[in-house]
Structure formats: structure tokens, C-alpha cells
Amino acid sequence: MSFLKRIGIDTYMLLLITTVCLGLLLPAQGVAAQGLKQVTYWAVALLFFLYGAKLDPGAVRAGLLNWRLQGLTFGATYVMFPLVGLALATIFAPLLGPTITLGLLFLAVLPSTVQSSIAFTSIAGGNVPAAICAASLSNIVGVLLTPALVALLLHQGDGGVSFDAVIKIGTQILLPFVVGQLLRPWVGGFVQKHRLLTMIVDRGSILLIVYSAFSAGTTSGLWLQIPAMSLTLLVVVVLVFLAIVMGLMVGAGRLFGLDDPDEAVLFYCGSTKSLASGLPIAAALFAADQVGAIVLPLMIYHMSQLLVCAFVSQRAVAVQAS
């Protein structure tokens, strides 16, 4: 188990894989599926309330002073990523099929991770306040910007993102976050002292969404419609996607002359994508029986980025110690 942790495979990732298997083999149906949908909805709302309650606006303001780093990170997330994703989707769409290609494009327009990018930046000796700012700003803006980019890039047959989807994102994600920020003077201290609570809600809501999405895909027969060759190719395409963006982040850090702490921020915040934000947004934007296939590229990318980032951060620690 210690070896698995060193390469980034922890208990949570094993639970994630187990949840996917449960959704494939023992899907929720009927009344159970409806109950799961309601529980998942409120779990996500609670998650973003806690995000708002624990986010220190002072840390965001301090990080914003490093405007060059923040601009590079933001540009990587919402300009570079969509362009690379669009190029890969154009090349491989005939082989991947429309639904998985849609998922690849959706992955490209998501915000960066919060907890893991900050944690990896800290492990690697990076600029943690700047990482907090970059990751937080990416996710705050992403609640509004991701659906807009989805409408711009995906060109869905129904005319893009529906008004109902925008309302759902606003009420389930943005509103709880704003309420959390407003109540932070009174509840922020409690949330900071009880980090386990946030972790349980964070990871628990993700597991619920994953199970719900893969259950819906199973009951609708979606997985039988996706050829095994397409799934194999998807893994390869996602790994290529990850390698390209991480290479671009390393190159951009050197090109713009960033110091090592800021390079770490650009690498970890600029090359990662958020499962925690992506799954609720996908559930709001897309049909329930399609969500499982659409988030499949995100799931593969998420697991891959954790493995690579864990390895790179541990290497950075070894270099600092030598």
C-alpha cells in the first residue's frame, strides 16, 4: 500500500475505481435512482457552500498581485487547453464517436483542480499563496465560463447550453458558494477546524455523482454502444493530451523566466482539470443517460494527472533534498 501511495494511488482513488465498477455492475434504478439524484444534488450544494466558507479572500488578493503568473495559469486553463482539446477532438472524432468526443471537449474547458494542485505545489516547494489564488479563481470563474465555452465549442444540436442548465448551475453551485462566502465570518473558523468534514463532503459527493452517472449509463445501455477499440483509443488520446499540456507548461515557465516556486504553480494549476467541479457541471448540462460517457475522458485524465503529479512532486522533493 505504501508503494501505491508513492505513485499517487491512495484509498480515495481505489474507492473511485470501485464506484465506477458498482455503477457498471449494480446500477441504481427506479426509486433508488431518483433518491440518489436528490441526495447527490444536495451533497454538491453543501460542497460548494463549504468551498465558499473556507476560501480566504485575502489569499486570493495576495496571489493576484503576481499578475504574470496568474495570467499564464488562467490562459493555460481557458485558452490553451480548449485549443489543444479542439485539435485532438477534430483529429480523433471519427474514431472516438460523437459522445466521447463531446466528453473530450468538455474536459478541455473545465477549471483546474483546487485541493490537489495546491497540495502538489506545496510538496514541490512552490508558491502556495499563488497556487491558492490560481486554483480558486479558476473554479470561481469556471462556474460561469465553462458553460459558455461548452456552448461555443460543442455546438450542440439543441442550440447549446439550455437556460434550465444555467439555472441549475446557479442554484446548485454558484449560490451556495456565494452564501458560504457571506457567512464565512461566522462559519469559516468552524470549517477550517473541521477539515475532515470538508474532505468527506468533497470526496463523498464525487463518489455519488460518479455512481449516479455510470448507473444511468448502464441502465440506458450506453456502454454497449461504445466499442472497446474506442475506449482503448480514448485512454491513449487522454494520455497524449496530458503529455502535451504538461510539456507546454514546462516550456512556458522557462520561456517567461519564472522562478522554481512559480514554475511549480504553473505546472500543477495549469495542467490539471477538476473532477469536483466538472462532474456537477456535466450533470447540469447533459442528459443523465449521457453523463457517464461524457465524463469518461475527465475520469481518465483525473486519475492520470494524479499519478503523474504525485511522481513529479516526489522527484522535486528528492532534488531539493540532494
One Martini backbone bead per residue (centre of mass of N, CA, C, O) as a GRO file, in nm:
protein
  322
    1MET     BB    1   0.056   0.063  -0.018
    2SER     BB    2   0.300   0.258  -0.009
    3PHE     BB    3   0.360   0.241  -0.311
    4LEU     BB    4   0.091   0.355  -0.413
    5LYS     BB    5   0.123   0.633  -0.276
    6ARG     BB    6   0.386   0.722  -0.425
    7ILE     BB    7   0.211   0.706  -0.717
    8GLY     BB    8  -0.103   0.815  -0.623
    9ILE     BB    9  -0.246   0.558  -0.490
   10ASP     BB   10  -0.524   0.575  -0.302
   11THR     BB   11  -0.811   0.521  -0.140
   12TYR     BB   12  -0.980   0.711  -0.318
   13MET     BB   13  -0.909   0.587  -0.595
   14LEU     BB   14  -1.019   0.308  -0.526
   15LEU     BB   15  -1.309   0.406  -0.477
   16LEU     BB   16  -1.355   0.515  -0.760
   17ILE     BB   17  -1.323   0.248  -0.908
   18THR     BB   18  -1.545   0.097  -0.747
   19THR     BB   19  -1.779   0.285  -0.829
   20VAL     BB   20  -1.770   0.228  -1.127
   21CYS     BB   21  -1.827  -0.078  -1.100
   22LEU     BB   22  -2.103  -0.047  -0.963
   23GLY     BB   23  -2.239   0.111  -1.196
   24LEU     BB   24  -2.200  -0.136  -1.397
   25LEU     BB   25  -2.319  -0.384  -1.208
   26LEU     BB   26  -2.499  -0.193  -0.972
   27PRO     BB   27  -2.739  -0.016  -1.058
   28ALA     BB   28  -2.942   0.242  -1.019
   29GLN     BB   29  -3.306   0.217  -0.984
   30GLY     BB   30  -3.565   0.403  -0.992
   31VAL     BB   31  -3.609   0.506  -0.680
   32ALA     BB   32  -3.306   0.497  -0.618
   33ALA     BB   33  -3.223   0.700  -0.840
   34GLN     BB   34  -3.392   0.939  -0.734
   35GLY     BB   35  -3.263   0.951  -0.453
   36LEU     BB   36  -2.972   0.991  -0.551
   37LYS     BB   37  -3.020   1.260  -0.695
   38GLN     BB   38  -3.095   1.425  -0.441
   39VAL     BB   39  -2.845   1.371  -0.269
   40THR     BB   40  -2.641   1.482  -0.475
   41TYR     BB   41  -2.741   1.769  -0.496
   42TRP     BB   42  -2.693   1.845  -0.187
   43ALA     BB   43  -2.396   1.768  -0.172
   44VAL     BB   44  -2.295   1.980  -0.375
   45ALA     BB   45  -2.404   2.229  -0.233
   46LEU     BB   46  -2.238   2.182   0.027
   47LEU     BB   47  -1.961   2.188  -0.100
   48PHE     BB   48  -1.977   2.492  -0.207
   49PHE     BB   49  -2.025   2.614   0.067
   50LEU     BB   50  -1.753   2.525   0.190
   51TYR     BB   51  -1.575   2.667  -0.011
   52GLY     BB   52  -1.675   2.953   0.064
   53ALA     BB   53  -1.612   2.938   0.378
   54LYS     BB   54  -1.280   2.877   0.333
   55LEU     BB   55  -1.226   3.115   0.151
   56ASP     BB   56  -0.968   3.348   0.132
   57PRO     BB   57  -0.962   3.661   0.001
   58GLY     BB   58  -0.670   3.741   0.077
   59ALA     BB   59  -0.523   3.520  -0.086
   60VAL     BB   60  -0.627   3.612  -0.359
   61ARG     BB   61  -0.515   3.901  -0.357
   62ALA     BB   62  -0.217   3.821  -0.325
   63GLY     BB   63  -0.197   3.645  -0.585
   64LEU     BB   64  -0.279   3.875  -0.796
   65LEU     BB   65  -0.006   4.035  -0.793
   66ASN     BB   66   0.084   3.790  -0.978
   67TRP     BB   67  -0.006   3.848  -1.290
   68ARG     BB   68   0.162   3.667  -1.475
   69LEU     BB   69   0.097   3.393  -1.349
   70GLN     BB   70  -0.213   3.418  -1.360
   71GLY     BB   71  -0.232   3.456  -1.667
   72LEU     BB   72  -0.101   3.188  -1.750
   73THR     BB   73  -0.294   2.998  -1.601
   74PHE     BB   74  -0.559   3.098  -1.726
   75GLY     BB   75  -0.474   3.055  -2.023
   76ALA     BB   76  -0.429   2.752  -2.000
   77THR     BB   77  -0.723   2.671  -1.915
   78TYR     BB   78  -0.902   2.878  -2.139
   79VAL     BB   79  -0.709   2.841  -2.411
   80MET     BB   80  -0.510   2.608  -2.453
   81PHE     BB   81  -0.690   2.366  -2.387
   82PRO     BB   82  -0.917   2.409  -2.600
   83LEU     BB   83  -0.726   2.397  -2.847
   84VAL     BB   84  -0.614   2.114  -2.802
   85GLY     BB   85  -0.888   1.970  -2.779
   86LEU     BB   86  -0.990   2.050  -3.062
   87ALA     BB   87  -0.768   1.910  -3.220
   88LEU     BB   88  -0.811   1.620  -3.111
   89ALA     BB   89  -1.112   1.598  -3.183
   90THR     BB   90  -1.077   1.634  -3.490
   91ILE     BB   91  -0.890   1.387  -3.536
   92PHE     BB   92  -1.065   1.154  -3.344
   93ALA     BB   93  -1.376   1.152  -3.394
   94PRO     BB   94  -1.417   0.906  -3.597
   95LEU     BB   95  -1.312   0.697  -3.362
   96LEU     BB   96  -1.476   0.787  -3.091
   97GLY     BB   97  -1.717   0.953  -3.127
   98PRO     BB   98  -1.950   1.184  -3.022
   99THR     BB   99  -1.959   1.148  -2.707
  100ILE     BB  100  -1.653   1.134  -2.641
  101THR     BB  101  -1.581   1.397  -2.785
  102LEU     BB  102  -1.750   1.569  -2.600
  103GLY     BB  103  -1.582   1.494  -2.345
  104LEU     BB  104  -1.313   1.613  -2.446
  105LEU     BB  105  -1.415   1.906  -2.465
  106PHE     BB  106  -1.511   1.933  -2.175
  107LEU     BB  107  -1.238   1.893  -2.043
  108ALA     BB  108  -1.098   2.152  -2.180
  109VAL     BB  109  -1.315   2.369  -2.011
  110LEU     BB  110  -1.215   2.325  -1.736
  111PRO     BB  111  -1.116   2.365  -1.438
  112SER     BB  112  -0.903   2.347  -1.200
  113THR     BB  113  -0.774   2.232  -0.941
  114VAL     BB  114  -0.741   2.255  -0.589
  115GLN     BB  115  -0.622   2.062  -0.374
  116SER     BB  116  -0.402   1.911  -0.547
  117SER     BB  117  -0.244   2.155  -0.662
  118ILE     BB  118  -0.167   2.270  -0.385
  119ALA     BB  119  -0.033   2.021  -0.267
  120PHE     BB  120   0.186   1.982  -0.487
  121THR     BB  121   0.312   2.260  -0.459
  122SER     BB  122   0.400   2.221  -0.166
  123ILE     BB  123   0.579   1.969  -0.200
  124ALA     BB  124   0.763   2.126  -0.433
  125GLY     BB  125   0.809   2.431  -0.321
  126GLY     BB  126   0.596   2.633  -0.387
  127ASN     BB  127   0.356   2.892  -0.447
  128VAL     BB  128   0.089   2.877  -0.254
  129PRO     BB  129  -0.073   3.145  -0.273
  130ALA     BB  130  -0.083   3.137  -0.585
  131ALA     BB  131  -0.231   2.863  -0.602
  132ILE     BB  132  -0.485   2.944  -0.453
  133CYS     BB  133  -0.565   3.163  -0.651
  134ALA     BB  134  -0.568   3.007  -0.919
  135ALA     BB  135  -0.769   2.782  -0.836
  136SER     BB  136  -1.002   2.960  -0.733
  137LEU     BB  137  -1.046   3.139  -0.981
  138SER     BB  138  -1.099   2.912  -1.183
  139ASN     BB  139  -1.363   2.806  -1.033
  140ILE     BB  140  -1.531   3.058  -1.020
  141VAL     BB  141  -1.529   3.121  -1.327
  142GLY     BB  142  -1.612   2.830  -1.433
  143VAL     BB  143  -1.917   2.833  -1.367
  144LEU     BB  144  -1.953   3.036  -1.622
  145LEU     BB  145  -1.737   2.966  -1.851
  146THR     BB  146  -1.783   2.670  -1.923
  147PRO     BB  147  -2.069   2.688  -2.050
  148ALA     BB  148  -1.978   2.893  -2.267
  149LEU     BB  149  -1.767   2.704  -2.402
  150VAL     BB  150  -1.959   2.480  -2.467
  151ALA     BB  151  -2.135   2.649  -2.661
  152LEU     BB  152  -1.896   2.725  -2.854
  153LEU     BB  153  -1.761   2.427  -2.914
  154LEU     BB  154  -2.003   2.205  -2.939
  155HIS     BB  155  -2.266   2.257  -3.089
  156GLN     BB  156  -2.541   2.174  -3.013
  157GLY     BB  157  -2.849   2.078  -3.135
  158ASP     BB  158  -3.011   2.268  -2.910
  159GLY     BB  159  -2.816   2.542  -2.903
  160GLY     BB  160  -2.685   2.446  -2.637
  161VAL     BB  161  -2.719   2.593  -2.347
  162SER     BB  162  -2.954   2.581  -2.128
  163PHE     BB  163  -3.139   2.758  -1.906
  164ASP     BB  164  -3.173   2.532  -1.696
  165ALA     BB  165  -2.870   2.480  -1.660
  166VAL     BB  166  -2.797   2.759  -1.554
  167ILE     BB  167  -2.983   2.750  -1.308
  168LYS     BB  168  -2.858   2.497  -1.177
  169ILE     BB  169  -2.576   2.613  -1.140
  170GLY     BB  170  -2.660   2.857  -0.970
  171THR     BB  171  -2.813   2.693  -0.733
  172GLN     BB  172  -2.595   2.454  -0.677
  173ILE     BB  173  -2.314   2.634  -0.689
  174LEU     BB  174  -2.304   2.949  -0.671
  175LEU     BB  175  -2.493   3.014  -0.432
  176PRO     BB  176  -2.349   2.850  -0.206
  177PHE     BB  177  -2.082   3.000  -0.234
  178VAL     BB  178  -2.185   3.285  -0.163
  179VAL     BB  179  -2.300   3.210   0.112
  180GLY     BB  180  -2.033   3.115   0.231
  181GLN     BB  181  -1.889   3.389   0.207
  182LEU     BB  182  -2.094   3.554   0.382
  183LEU     BB  183  -2.058   3.336   0.637
  184ARG     BB  184  -1.751   3.320   0.710
  185PRO     BB  185  -1.724   3.488   0.981
  186TRP     BB  186  -1.896   3.244   1.132
  187VAL     BB  187  -1.796   2.950   0.976
  188GLY     BB  188  -1.493   2.937   0.893
  189GLY     BB  189  -1.359   2.829   1.153
  190PHE     BB  190  -1.507   2.559   1.163
  191VAL     BB  191  -1.414   2.452   0.885
  192GLN     BB  192  -1.105   2.466   0.940
  193LYS     BB  193  -1.116   2.269   1.195
  194HIS     BB  194  -1.304   2.066   0.994
  195ARG     BB  195  -1.161   1.910   0.740
  196LEU     BB  196  -1.303   1.636   0.732
  197LEU     BB  197  -1.575   1.739   0.637
  198THR     BB  198  -1.485   1.842   0.359
  199MET     BB  199  -1.367   1.574   0.258
  200ILE     BB  200  -1.625   1.404   0.273
  201VAL     BB  201  -1.799   1.582   0.089
  202ASP     BB  202  -1.616   1.589  -0.151
  203ARG     BB  203  -1.577   1.278  -0.202
  204GLY     BB  204  -1.872   1.190  -0.170
  205SER     BB  205  -1.994   1.353  -0.409
  206ILE     BB  206  -1.824   1.224  -0.629
  207LEU     BB  207  -1.917   0.931  -0.585
  208LEU     BB  208  -2.216   0.986  -0.638
  209ILE     BB  209  -2.188   1.093  -0.929
  210VAL     BB  210  -2.047   0.850  -1.049
  211TYR     BB  211  -2.265   0.641  -0.984
  212SER     BB  212  -2.497   0.785  -1.127
  213ALA     BB  213  -2.372   0.803  -1.413
  214PHE     BB  214  -2.304   0.495  -1.455
  215SER     BB  215  -2.590   0.393  -1.405
  216ALA     BB  216  -2.730   0.542  -1.636
  217GLY     BB  217  -2.556   0.412  -1.858
  218THR     BB  218  -2.639   0.118  -1.800
  219THR     BB  219  -2.959   0.136  -1.818
  220SER     BB  220  -2.937   0.260  -2.127
  221GLY     BB  221  -2.690   0.105  -2.287
  222LEU     BB  222  -2.431   0.276  -2.354
  223TRP     BB  223  -2.182   0.076  -2.329
  224LEU     BB  224  -2.273  -0.105  -2.580
  225GLN     BB  225  -2.211   0.145  -2.791
  226ILE     BB  226  -1.905   0.122  -2.704
  227PRO     BB  227  -1.623   0.046  -2.828
  228ALA     BB  228  -1.329  -0.089  -2.726
  229MET     BB  229  -1.146   0.076  -2.919
  230SER     BB  230  -1.240   0.356  -2.818
  231LEU     BB  231  -1.141   0.325  -2.525
  232THR     BB  232  -0.845   0.277  -2.590
  233LEU     BB  233  -0.802   0.539  -2.749
  234LEU     BB  234  -0.880   0.734  -2.523
  235VAL     BB  235  -0.644   0.679  -2.336
  236VAL     BB  236  -0.430   0.773  -2.536
  237VAL     BB  237  -0.537   1.063  -2.584
  238VAL     BB  238  -0.526   1.157  -2.289
  239LEU     BB  239  -0.220   1.113  -2.251
  240VAL     BB  240  -0.142   1.310  -2.472
  241PHE     BB  241  -0.278   1.554  -2.354
  242LEU     BB  242  -0.114   1.560  -2.091
  243ALA     BB  243   0.170   1.580  -2.222
  244ILE     BB  244   0.128   1.844  -2.373
  245VAL     BB  245   0.048   2.038  -2.135
  246MET     BB  246   0.296   1.983  -1.959
  247GLY     BB  247   0.504   2.071  -2.170
  248LEU     BB  248   0.393   2.362  -2.199
  249MET     BB  249   0.439   2.445  -1.902
  250VAL     BB  250   0.742   2.413  -1.897
  251GLY     BB  251   0.802   2.602  -2.139
  252ALA     BB  252   0.663   2.860  -2.024
  253GLY     BB  253   0.833   2.891  -1.769
  254ARG     BB  254   1.101   2.936  -1.928
  255LEU     BB  255   1.020   3.160  -2.129
  256PHE     BB  256   0.922   3.361  -1.872
  257GLY     BB  257   1.121   3.328  -1.622
  258LEU     BB  258   1.047   3.148  -1.394
  259ASP     BB  259   1.058   3.046  -1.097
  260ASP     BB  260   1.029   2.759  -0.928
  261PRO     BB  261   0.767   2.824  -0.762
  262ASP     BB  262   0.606   2.926  -1.018
  263GLU     BB  263   0.637   2.675  -1.194
  264ALA     BB  264   0.471   2.492  -1.012
  265VAL     BB  265   0.204   2.639  -1.044
  266LEU     BB  266   0.177   2.616  -1.353
  267PHE     BB  267   0.188   2.309  -1.367
  268TYR     BB  268  -0.047   2.226  -1.158
  269CYS     BB  269  -0.272   2.444  -1.250
  270GLY     BB  270  -0.239   2.426  -1.580
  271SER     BB  271  -0.270   2.079  -1.610
  272THR     BB  272  -0.540   2.062  -1.455
  273LYS     BB  273  -0.855   1.892  -1.369
  274SER     BB  274  -1.184   1.911  -1.233
  275LEU     BB  275  -1.393   1.683  -1.083
  276ALA     BB  276  -1.561   1.847  -0.875
  277SER     BB  277  -1.669   2.050  -1.101
  278GLY     BB  278  -1.733   1.873  -1.356
  279LEU     BB  279  -1.966   1.686  -1.263
  280PRO     BB  280  -2.189   1.896  -1.194
  281ILE     BB  281  -2.188   2.034  -1.471
  282ALA     BB  282  -2.259   1.785  -1.637
  283ALA     BB  283  -2.529   1.722  -1.491
  284ALA     BB  284  -2.654   2.002  -1.590
  285LEU     BB  285  -2.600   1.986  -1.916
  286PHE     BB  286  -2.669   1.677  -1.939
  287ALA     BB  287  -2.787   1.388  -1.998
  288ALA     BB  288  -2.802   1.127  -1.784
  289ASP     BB  289  -2.731   0.893  -2.007
  290GLN     BB  290  -2.450   1.071  -2.095
  291VAL     BB  291  -2.255   1.142  -1.861
  292GLY     BB  292  -2.069   0.897  -1.834
  293ALA     BB  293  -1.928   0.934  -2.117
  294ILE     BB  294  -1.846   1.237  -2.089
  295VAL     BB  295  -1.665   1.181  -1.812
  296LEU     BB  296  -1.449   0.975  -1.897
  297PRO     BB  297  -1.208   1.157  -1.975
  298LEU     BB  298  -1.191   1.289  -1.693
  299MET     BB  299  -1.131   1.036  -1.530
  300ILE     BB  300  -0.869   0.962  -1.674
  301TYR     BB  301  -0.725   1.230  -1.631
  302HIS     BB  302  -0.739   1.243  -1.325
  303MET     BB  303  -0.574   0.987  -1.264
  304SER     BB  304  -0.323   1.065  -1.431
  305GLN     BB  305  -0.250   1.336  -1.290
  306LEU     BB  306  -0.200   1.217  -1.011
  307LEU     BB  307   0.032   1.030  -1.084
  308VAL     BB  308   0.224   1.240  -1.212
  309CYS     BB  309   0.227   1.454  -0.983
  310ALA     BB  310   0.334   1.268  -0.764
  311PHE     BB  311   0.600   1.203  -0.905
  312VAL     BB  312   0.707   1.495  -0.950
  313SER     BB  313   0.699   1.591  -0.651
  314GLN     BB  314   0.892   1.373  -0.544
  315ARG     BB  315   1.131   1.459  -0.720
  316ALA     BB  316   1.152   1.746  -0.606
  317VAL     BB  317   1.224   1.656  -0.319
  318ALA     BB  318   1.482   1.502  -0.393
  319VAL     BB  319   1.633   1.745  -0.514
  320GLN     BB  320   1.624   1.927  -0.257
  321ALA     BB  321   1.780   1.708  -0.073
  322SER     BB  322   2.057   1.691  -0.260
   0.00000   0.00000   0.00000
